Amino acid sequence: MKLIFLLLTIFFLQSSCTSAQEFNLKCNNNAARSWWDVQHYSINLNVDTGSGNLNGTVDITAKVNGKIGDSLQIDLQEPLQINAVAFTSEDGETHIVNLKKYGNVYIIKEDFKTYIKDNIFTLRIDYKGIPQIAANPPWDGGLVMSRDTNGNRWMAMACQGVGASIWFPCKDFQGDEADKGMSLSMVVPSNLQMIGNGRLQANNERRGDGNLRWTWLVSNPINNYDISFYIGDYVHWSDTLKGEKGPLSLDYYVLRQNEAKAQKQFAVVKQMLQCFEEKIGPYPFYEDGYKLVDAPYLGMEHQSAVAYGNGYKMGYKGKDRSKSGVGLLFDFIIVHESGHEWFGNNITSFDKADTWIHEGFTTYTETIFAECLLGKEKAFLYQQGKVNVVKNDAPVQGRFNECDEGSSDHYDKAAFMIHMIRMIMKDDAKFFGMLRSMNDTFYHKIITGKEMEDFINSYSGIDFTKVFQQYLRTTSLPKLVIEYKKQTVSYKWANCVDGFNMPVLVHTKGKDLWLKPATDWQQMKYNGGKFSIDKNFLIEKR
């Protein structure tokens, strides 16, 4: 009997673990997720600014988009807890559903098979609790609880890496965003302001308890990780950019004591946005405007409400990551996080494994802005200096379906790859035309890395397949091997993927020469001095 009991216990535990694992794959578009598509989030919360406790509801409006399953997954990370979920069908019938909890996942079991494609339904989720407190934001996600220098409460949410379910129940999967936007309404003490994504709808619903309700509305599609809020003693001023698509509202929210230095530091925003509109296309969210908000952490690309926490210093927290001197001539966080409005917020990767689409292109917007600000020579000097921060510790592209963003080289190594593509295209007008076309073709879309690679190959007319394989999916830098003889020089690629064939620029006797190495020896007549490999290429030289 003891043996039978032991076997049954093991079977039960294995079954329970399997069920939990089946539904707890946050980055996997599993059967409980894939059949429905989020259309809109409506978040309504009371906030205890003393403890951080959240209490309220989230309405998720969704559409049936495929083969219907018998389960629906909602994500909410502990210690937050769902109290109840009301399900409203397309015909308006509402009922309370039964939930089964697996760690940070709640499963609804219903007879969803009665629904057909394009049916709309709504989930009203009542929840409460204190979110996880961020230990090291923004890298370690969660609620940030701080105070300004005047002793006022200053708090915000950093949720990109850890996922939006760290603070509200949602479909926490990057491959699905709210196609018709979202609204965020919060009740906070009347001496503080709550800043959210999109446009302010109301802040005048004063309550008898001395609190004030703030409501913000986003009209455009928005990904979960971009949804956030800031609470503090803010002052506000606004401006307007004469943009490509008409007037673009610019709003700035900073702590009261930071107003004077913020007015000076943020003056660059107009010039930056004009540069980006010229080089990479119109700002993607005119309907929701552009905001820059003082945050109690370094920064984050929250759509239409960019988080700023660089301490009003030039460079990256007062340092030049490129060690070229150029990096101290602009504010890294303003430029980088704003660049994400195009790459990450406008064009979003389906899987976190393709984070290079977000971070590689956005990192290159730093070089683009440096070029608008200081000229091509200094911008390229800045880009060349980034060779010193590439680690080659793991592939840039992560493992799919595993919440794996790959190496942090998805910033600078991926940006260097994009820079080399520009060099090989030999046509800056065409390169920037490609970036503009990219943001138009993939406007408000979620794409795969393969789609991005195919687009670049097609637009440029050059097959960069081997370049993508080498720089995104291996940790090795290709070596250019050169052998000199009396009247000839031989060269080839080594330490590279099969068939690697990237052209490379070298200099000799004051002249520029493009080589087309392959993985077997190439030879040419030559009786000059040694080649100097151009610094705009990220390769290992030998």
N, C-alpha and C positions, 0 to 999 in steps of 0.2 A: 504493500500500500504506500509506503514512504517513497519508493521508486516511482510509482505511478503519479503520486502527488508532485514530486520533483519535476517529472517530465511535463506534466500539465502546467506547472508554474513557468518553466522555461518557455513552453509554447506560447503561453499567454503574454509573457514579457516580450518575446520576439514579435508577436503579432502587434502588440501595442507600439513597439518601437517602429515597426514597419509603417504603421498607420501615421505615426507622428512624422516620420521622415518623408512620407509620401506628400504630406501637405505643408511641410516646413521648409521647402526649397524656395526661398524668397526670390531668387533670380531665375526660377524655372517657370515657364508658362505651362503649368500643369493642367490636367483635365478640369480642375475646379476653378480655373481662371480663364482658359482660352475661349470659352463659348460666349463670354459677355464682355462688352466694351464700355468703359467708363465715359459718360458724356459730360457730367458736371458734378462738382462737389459744392455743398453748402455747409459751412462750418460755423456753428453758433456756440460760443463758450463764455462762461464766467471764469475769470482768472483771479486767483488769490495771489497777489504779488508778494505777499509775505512768505508763503510756503511754496508757491509754484503750482498749487493744485489747480487742475482743469476740471470743469464740470459742464457738460452740455451735450449737444447732439451734432451728428454729421449726417446729412442727406446725400446719398450716392444715387444719382440717376444714371442708369445703364441701359444698353441696347443689346439684344441678342444678336450675335454676329456669326454664329457657326453651329457646328454640331453640339447639341445641348447635352450637358452632363446631368448627373443626379446630385451634384454637390456644388456649393458655392463657397469660396474661401475669402475670408476677411482677415486682414493682418492688423494686429495691435500689440505692441511690445510691452511686456511687463516692466514696471509694476502697474501700468494702466489696466483697467478692467472694463469690459463691456457689461452693462446692466441688462439691456434688452435690445432686440432688433425687431422692428415692424416692417413687414414686407407689403408693398402696395403694387398690385398688378396693373397692367395697362387699362383694364376696365374700371379701375378705381377701388377695387376691393382691398381692404387692409386686414392683416392678421399678424399676431406675434409668432415668431418662428422659434423653433428649438435650436439650440447651439451646442456644439461639442468642442471643447477647448483642447488644443494640442500646443502647449507652450505659448508661443506668440501668435498662434493661428487659431481662428474660430471657423468651424465648418457648419454650414447650414445644409441640412438634408431636406429636400422638398421634391415634389413631383414636377420638376421644371420641364419635363418632356411635353407638357401641354402647350408650351410656348413655341412660337415659330420665329423665323428670322425677322429681324427689325422690330420685334415687340419691345416696348419700353417698360421698365419697372423701376421702382425706387426702394431703397433701403434706408430707413431712419434708424440710426444707431445711437443709443443713449450710453454714455460712458463717463468715467471719472478717474481721478487719481493724479499723482505727482509723477511726471515723466522722469526718465533717467536723467540725472544731472551730468552734463558734459565735464569730463576731467581735463581734457586738453583740446578745446574747440579751436578751429573747426574740424581738425582731423579726428578727434574723438567726439562723436555726435551726441546731442542731447540738449536739454534746457540749460541755458547759460544764465546764472543768477549773479548779478553784480550790483555795485552802486557807483554812481558818479562821484566826482570830487566834492559835490555839495551834499552828499549823503542820500540823494534820491535813488529809489529803486531803478535799476537799469537791467533789463533782461531781454533775451532773444532766443531764437531756436536755430540750431545748426544741425541739419539733418541730411546733408547730401549723401555721405558715405553709408551711414547707418540706416537710412531710409525714413520716409515720412511717417511710417507707422510707429516711430519713436514718440509721436505726439498726437496723432489722430488716426482713427480706424480708416483703412483704405485698401485698395488693391495695390499693394506695394511691389509693383513690377514695372521696371523702367520702360518695357516695351508697350505699355499702355498709358496714355495720358488723357486728361480730361479734355475731350475734343471741343467742348463748348464753354470752357473756362470754369471759373469757381468764384465763390464769394466767401469772405471771412468776416465774421462779426464777433467782437469781443467786448466784454464789459470790464472796465478797469477803473481805478480810482480817478476822480475828476482832475486831480493835479498832474496826471500823467497823460501821455498820448500813446496810442497804439497805431503803428504803421504796418501796413500789409502790402501785398502785391496789387497792382492795378490802380484803379482810381477810387478816391474817397467818395463814398455815397452819403454818409451821414456821420456826424459826431455830436449831435445835439439831443440825443435821447437821454436826458438827465433823469436819473432814478432817485427815488426817495432815500436810498441808502448812501447818497453822496457819490455814487459811481456814474460813469458815462459809457455809453455804447458807441463803439467805432465800427463802421462797416466799409469794407473795400470790395470792389468788383473787378474781376479779370474777364475780359471779353474774348481773348485769344486762347487757343489750346495751351495747356500748361502741364508740365510733368510734376509728379508728386514731390520730387526732391527740391523743386524750385519754390514750393509753397512755404512761406515762413512769416514770422512776425517779429516786431521790435516794440518794446515798451520802455518809455523813459520820459524825462523832462526835455522834450525836443523843442527847438525853434525851427521855423520853416521859411524858406524863400523860394521863389520860382522864377523861371526864365523861359524863353521860347527859342528854339532853333529853326531857322528856315531850311528845312530838310528837303530831300528829294521828293518826298510824298506830301509835302506841305508843312504846316506848322507842327513841330514836335514839342510837347510840353516837357520841361525839365524842372524837377522838384528836388529840393535838398532838405533833409531833416538831420539836424546835428544837435548834440547836447548843448544846452544853453551856454556853458562856459567855453565851448569850442567855436562859437559862431565866427569870431574875427579871423582865426587862422583857417577855418573851413572856407570862408569866402575867398581867401587867397588861394588855397590849395585846389579848390574845385573849379577855379576859373579855366582850367585846361579842358574841361569836359566838352565845351562847344567845339574846340579845335580837334579834339580826339574823335568826336562823333562825325564831324565833317570829313575827317581823314578816312574813317571806316566806311562811311557811305560812299565815298569816291572809290575806294579800293575794293571793298567786299560787298557792297550793295546797301540798299536802304535799311535803316533800322527796322527790325522785323515786327515791332509791337507798337506802332503809332497809336492805335486805339487805347492802349493802356499807359502810354507815356513812358518816360525814363525817370527813375529816381535813384539817388545816391543817399544812403542812410548810415549814420554813425552806428557801429556795432561793437559789442563788447568782446569781439574776437577778430582775427586778422582780416577775414573777408570771405565772401561767397557770392556766387552768381545768381542769386534769387531773382527770378524773372521780373523785370520792371521795378525792382526794389533792391538794387545791388548793395550788398553789405560792405562797408568800409571800416577797416580797423588798423590802418598802417601807421597810426600815430602822427599823422601829418608830416611824414618824412618822405624824402625822395628815395628812389630805389626800393628795395625789398627790406622793410624795417630799417632803413638807413644804410643798407649795404648794396653793393653792386654784384649780383650773382655772376655776371660775365667777366668781372675784374678788368674791364676795358676802359672804365671811366664813364662810358656812355650810360650805363645803367643808373647813374646817380643824377641824370638830367631829366628824369620824369618819375612820377609816382607809379610804381609797379602795380599796386593793387587796383588803383582806379582803372588803369589800362587793361590789365589782364582780366579782371572780373567783368568789366564792361564788354570786352571782346567775346565773352561767353554768350552774350545776347544773340550773336550770330552762330557760334559753334557750341552746341550744348543745349541752348534754349530754343533756337530756331531749328537747327539740324540736330537731332537727338539719336544716339545709337540705341538700337533695339536691346542689345546685351551689353552689360558692363565690360565684357571682354574687349569691346571696341571703344574703350574710353579714349583711345588715341585720337578719335575723331573730335572729341570735345577738347582735350588738353593739347594735342599737337598743334592743331590749327590756331587755337586761342593763344598758345605760347608764341606762335609766329606773328600774331597781331601785335605783340610787343615790338618786334622788328619792323613791322609795317608802320607803326606809329612813330618809331624812332626815325624812320625814313622820311615821313611827312614833316617831322619836327626839325630834324638835323641834317637831312640829306642821305643819299644812298651809301656813301663811303662810311660814315659813322654807324649807320644802321647795320651794315655788313660787319663792321668791327665788333659791334655788340653781339651779332649772331655767331661770329667765329669764336668769341670768348666762351660761348656755351659749351664748347667741346670739353671744358674742364669739369662740368657737372654731370656729364653722362656717365652712368655707372656700369652698364652692360651686365647687370646682376641677374636678370631674368628677362624673358621676352616681353616686348612692349605689349603685344596682344595677349590677353589673359585666356584662361580656360572658360569655355562657354558653359552656360547654365549653372555656374558655381559662384556667382557674386565676385568673380576674380577680375580685377581691373588691370592685371598685369603689373609690370614694373613701373615705378614712378618715372622711369624713362619715357613713359607715354607723354610727358611734358616736353623735355628738351631734345631727346633723341628723335622723337616723332617730328618735332619742329624742324630739326636739322634735315630730316628726310624730305620734308616739304620744301625746304630751302634748296636742297640739291635738285629736286624736281624743277624748281624755278630756273636754276642754273642750266640744266640740261635742255629746257625748253628754249632758252636763248632769246626769249621774246617777252619782256615784262608786260607789255600791253596785253598779250594773249594770256599770260599767267594771271594777271588781275581780272581779266575778262572771265577766266575760268572760275575764280573765287566768287565773282558776282553771279555767274550763271549757276554755280553750285547752290548759292543761297536762294536763288529763284526756283531752280528745279526741285530742290528739297525743302521748299518753304513750308514751315510748320509740319515737317514730316519726321517720322521715325524710320531710320534706315539701318542696314547692316554695313559692316566694314567692306564686304564684297561689293555692295552697290557703290560705295564711295570709290573703291579701287577701279571698278569698271568705268565710272564716270570720268575719272582722271585720265585713264588710258584713252577713252573715246575722245574727250575734248582736246587733249594735247596732241593726239595723233601719234603718240609714242607708247610703246608697250613697256610699262614700268612693273610688270608682274614680278620679275626677279628681284627688283628693288624692294617691293613690298615684302616678299618672302624673306629677304635678308634682314631688313631693318625692323620688321614687325614681329617676326616669328623665330628669330634666332638671337643669341646673345653675342655672336661674333661680329667683329668689324672686318670687312673684307681687306685683304692685303694686296697692295699693288707691288708686284715683284718686277724689277727692272734689271736687265743685264746689258752692259755696254760693251761693244766690240769696236774695232777700228773704224769700220764704215757703216755699221748697223747698230740698232738697238732692238732688243727683244723685251716683251712685257706680257704679263698675264695676271689674272686675278687668282688669288689663293685664299684659303680659309673662308670659303663662301659656299653658298648653295650651288647645286649643279646647274650649269647653264647661265650663271651670273654674267651679265654683259653690260653693266652700267658704264656709259661714257664718262670720262674724267678729264678735267682741264689741267694742263701743266704749263709751266713757263720755262722758256729757254732763250738765252741771248736777247732778253727783252721782248720776246714774242710770245703770243699765246698759241697753244697747240692743243687741239682736242684729240685724245686717244680713245680708241674703241677696243679696250681689252676684252678678252674672253677667258675661259678657264683653261684653254690651251694657248701655247705660245703664239704671239703675233710678232711680226718683224717688219721693220722699215729701215730704209737707208737714212743714215744719220752720222754726222761727224762733228757735232757740236759738243757743248758741255753737258753736265748732268741736268736732268729735269728737276724743277721745283714744283711740287704738287700744290695746286691752288688751295688756299685755306678755307674755302667755302665747301669743302668736301670732308665728310666724316668717315675717314678710312684709316686703316693702319698702314703705315708706310714702311717699306723695306727696300 
